[in-house]
Amino acid sequence: HNPPLIGFFEGFRFQPTMDPPNRVPDGHFSVRIDTGGMFRNFGSRHGLLLTFHGTGNQLLVWDPFNVAQHRVAVPPGFDEKKHFISGAVYRAAGDIQHFQVVLVSAETDELQHRQVIARVYSSETGAWGDRISTPCSSKLPTNMGFSLSVLVGHSLYWLFVDISTGRVDGIVEFDLEMQILAVKPMPVDIAKEKQGKFQLMRAEGGGLGILFLLKFSAQLWKMETDSDGVASWVLGRTVELDKLLPLNLEEEENSEEEECSEEEDNEFPFPGIQGFAEYNNVVFLWTHIHNFTVQLESLQFKKVSRTHMLARYHPFESAYAADASQDEIRYVWKLRQLHERKNSMNQVRCRIGTGIGGGHDGTKLLHNT
């Protein structure tokens, strides 16, 4: 039983998507920040929203149900001025009181060796764990960024992105159980395409998948492992979006082209990805007429509010009901996380790597209400 998609954040503004009586009141979850500067959302998960405050070099973990803001200082070794950083928030299975944050970045050492690094913060201990790293190809651009994270099974995934070109160069995996990093290749047929055409996702039947947009076609790729343990990408279904969605291409194309800027024109009028709800496997799509959500198994779609094509949505999935108490909401979340833990234990993983230590660098957790 997946938590429902109750809305999405665009910046700090929350837009509800459910129908009454369970619809979240307008403005109910919008974030109120008491300081200025540069902010960038890292996404939401398990009822929490993670935001990077670049000006203050800190992370903001926001719990909209309890109107609580937790501020966590970015640890040493992660400097946005030198290397792009990204992160993810999550709760361990069965734990509804505490949360953890995974921070990732890429760096080049004095010998010009490239590597991906990560550290994990625990709100229970108020500390960052030891640094974790894995080598990556020297062929990757030095100016690397990351997409928003996706949780599949017990691993978090990010796309590697060349910031200068916007093209995707690989996938970073962080195994939450083994506490190790790995770098995976993209499907050869669609490698080096621009980030806005990709979305990491849970594949049909489980495991890591990729949604790739090729003009009006949505290709669903899946990583499969053969009897020798060798993983490879396989193309599954292809969904023709111009046949699925009411785009009215012939009627709207001329008027929309006149409004489109020169920068947008080279991609116009093809759909783009604006967000992804990982539990419900729902993608947010921009089109030249409307914005849509599409559930990737059932292919059910729904119109959502229209914004600029470059806007980014951060879907918020949570056990929410307008007439439910906070205890009831937390109880549903605990059941969901226990179910995740059971599924995770049933998966057989043969991985070799080093674990994380219980390092403490003195970082404190501040609570603001």
N, C-alpha and C positions, 0 to 999 in steps of 0.2 A: 504494500500500500504506500504509494508515493505521497509526500506532502504536496498539497495543491500549489499551483502557481498563482499567488495572490496579487502579483503586480511586478513592477520593475522600477529601478532607480535610473533616472537620467541625470547625471551629476548627483546632486543631493535632493532632487525633487522626486517624490514617490508618486507613481501613477498606478492606481488599482486597476485590476483586470477582471476580477470575479464579479458575478452578478449578485444582486440582492437575494437573500438577506445577508449573505456572507461577505459582501463587498466591504473592503476597508474604507472608512470615511475619507473623503478628500483631505489631503494635508495631514493625515493622522501620523504617517510614518516619516515625513520629510525631516531630513537631518538639519539640526541647528548648530552651526559652528561658531564658537566664541572667539575665534582668532582669524586673521587674514592670511593670505599667502597662496602658494600653489598647491592644489590638491589633485590627486589622481586615484580613482577607484580601482581597487584590485579585484572586486567582485564580492559576491555574497554566498554564504553556505551555512546550513544548519541554523538558520535564524539570525545570522550575524552579517554585518557589512564591514569589509576591510577597506580602509582608505590610507593612502600614503600622503603625508603632509611634507612636501619637499622643503618648504621654507624652514620648518622646525625640525627637519630630519627625524620624524617620528611617524609611527603608525597609529591609526585610530581604529579601534574595534568597537562597533556600535551595535547595541542590542535594542532594537526598536520596541520590543515588548515591555522592557523594563526601563526604557528611556535612559540607558546607562551608556556612558562613553568611557572606554578604557584606552589610555594613551601609553604607548610602548616606544622607548627610544630605539632607533635603528642601531644595531650592534656595529662595533669596529669592523672594518674590512668591506663594508657595503657603502660605497660613496657614489651617489647618483651623478655627481659632477664628473666622475671618471668613467663609470660603467652603469648602464641601465639596470635597474632592479625591478623585480616583480615579486608578488607574494600571494599567499592563499591562507584563508582561515578555515578551521574545521574543529569539530568536537569529536573526541574519541568515543567509540561505541559504548553506549550506556552511561556516559558522563554528560549530565545536563547542567552542571555548575561551572565547569571550566572549559577553556578553549586553548587551541594551539595555533600558532602562526608559522608558516614556512616561508622563508625569504630566500630568493634565488637571484644570482647574478652571474656574469661571465667576466673573466679577467685574464690578463696576460702577464706572466711573471718576468723576471729579469732575463731569463733565457729564451724569451719569446714563446714559451709553451702556453697554449690556450687551455683553459679549464672552466668548467661550470662549478660554482660554489653554492652552498646552502647552509642555513642554520635554522633551528627550530626553537621557537619560544613557547613556554608553558605558563599559562596564567596561574596554575596551581603552585608552582615554585617561584614565579616572578623572575625567571632567569632564561637566558639563551643557552642552548646546548652547544656542544663543540662544533667546529666547522667541518663540513662534509664537502668533498670535491670529487670530480671525475674528469679525466682528460677529454678534450674535444678536438676536432680536426683543425689543423693550422690553416686549412683552406677557407674556413669560415671567416666572414668579414670581421674586422676588429670592432666595428660599431654595431654590436648586436643588441637586440631588444627581445622582449617576450610578449606573447599574447596573454590574454586572461587564462587562468587555470581551469582545468576540468578534472573532476574526480571520477575515475572509472575503477571499480573494484576497490582495492586498497592502495591505489597509486594516484598521485597528482601528475598532470601533464600540462606542458606549455609548448607552444610553437616557438622555435627560434626564428627571429625576423631580422633581416638586414635593414637597419633604420634608414640608411641612405637611399635604398631603392624600394623598401616596403615588401620585398620578396621573402618567401619562407625558405629556410635552409635546413630544417631538421626539427626534431621533437626532443624535449627534455622530460624525463620521467623521474619522479621522486617517490620511492616506495615507502609508505608510511610505516609499515611493519618492520621491514629490514633496515630502514633509515639509510638508504643508499641512493645515489644518483646514477642515471644512465642516459646516454644520448642515442636516439633512434633515427633511422633515415626516413625520409618521405617516400611515397610511391614514386617511382622513376617517371611515370607517365605525366605526373602533375607537379613535379618538383620545380622550384624556382618561380612559381606563380605568385601573385600578390596576396598579401595576408587577408584582404577583404573577401577573398573567394573561398577561404578555408574555415572550418570549424571542427575541432576535435570533439569527439562524442563517444557515447557508449554504443558499440555496434549491436546489430540485431543478434540475439543469442548470447550477448555478453562480450567482454573484451574491448580493446581499443578500436575505434573507428574514426573515419574522417568524412565530413560532408564537404564536397567540393563543387563549386558553382562554375559551370561552363556555359556562358551565355544564359539561356533559359532552362538549362538542364541541371539538376541536382544529382551528383553522383555520390553514392554511399559506398565507401571503401571500408574494408575490415582487415585487421592484421591476424593472420592465421599461422599456426606452428605445425610443421610436418612431423613425421615419426622420428626424424633425426634431431628434433629440437630447433630446426632452422625456421625463423620467422620471415614471413613475406606478406606483401600487401595484395589483396584480391579485391577486384571491383565487383560489388553486388548489384543492388538495384539502381536504376536511374529513373528519376522523377522529372517529367516534363512540366515545369512550372507554368508555362504559358497555356497549357491545357488544363492544369489544376486550378489556377487562380483566375479570377475575373479581371484580367488586365486591360481588356479593350484596346489592344495594341494599335489597331488601324485608326481608331477614332481619336486616341489621345496623343499619338506620337508627334504629330506636327506641332501642336500647341505646347507640349512639354519641351520640345527641342528648343523653342524660342526662349524659354525661361532658363535653360540649362547654361551654366557658365562654361568657358572654354576648358577649364581644368576638369570639369565633370564630363565633358562631351565625349572623350575617348572611351568611356565606360558606359555611356548612356545607350540604350535605356535598360541595360541588363540589371537584374536584381543583385543586391549586396546583403551581406550578413551583418546584423546590428547587435545580436545578442543570442544567448543560448541558455535554456533552462535544463540543467543536466539530469535531474531526477525524472522529469517528465519527457525528456527528449524532444523539446519544443524549440524550434529556431525562430528568431525574429528576423524578418526579411524586409528590406527596403525595396520598393519598386517605384517606378515613375508615376504611379497613380495613387497607391495606398501603401501603408505598412501592414504586414500580415504576421501572424504567428502560424506555424505549421507543425503539427505533431507528426514526427517522422515515421511512426509505425502505421497509424490509422490514416494519415494524410488529411486529417480534419484541419481546417484553417479558420482563422478569425481575423477581422480587421482590427487594428489598433490605431491609436492616435498618430497622425502624420507629423514627422519632424524632418530636419535636414538629412540628407543621405549620409553625412559623416557622423551623425549622432551615434552614441554607443549606449545600449541598454544593458542594465545589470539585473537580470531577473531575480525575484525574491520568492523562493519556495519555502513554505512553512506551514506547520499544522495550525491553522488559524480559523476561528469561527467567531462571528460578531458577538454571539451570546455565550461564548465559552470563557471559563475562568482561567487565570494564569496557571493554576495547578493542573487543569485539564489539558491545556496546551502542552505543558512540560511532560505530562504523562504520555501523550501521543508521541512526542519527540523521543522519549526514552524507549518506547516500543519499537519505533522505527530504527533507532540506532542498535538495539539488541538484535533486530532482524538483520541489519547490515553485518554485524559481528558474526552471526551464525553463518551467513553466506560466505564471508571472508575466510572463516575457518575451514569451510568445505573446499576451498580452492587449493590445489597443490602447486606450490611455487618452489622451484629449484633455483635458488639464487645464491651467489657467493659474494660477500662484501663485508666491509667493516661496519661495526655498529656505532651508535652515538654515545658519547659519554655524558656524564651529568655535570658538565662544566657550568660555572657560575661566574659571570663577569660583573656582578653587582647591579645589573639593570633592574630598576624598580617598576612596578606596575602602579599607575595612578588611576584613581577612580574619580570621574567627574559626573555629576548628575545635575 
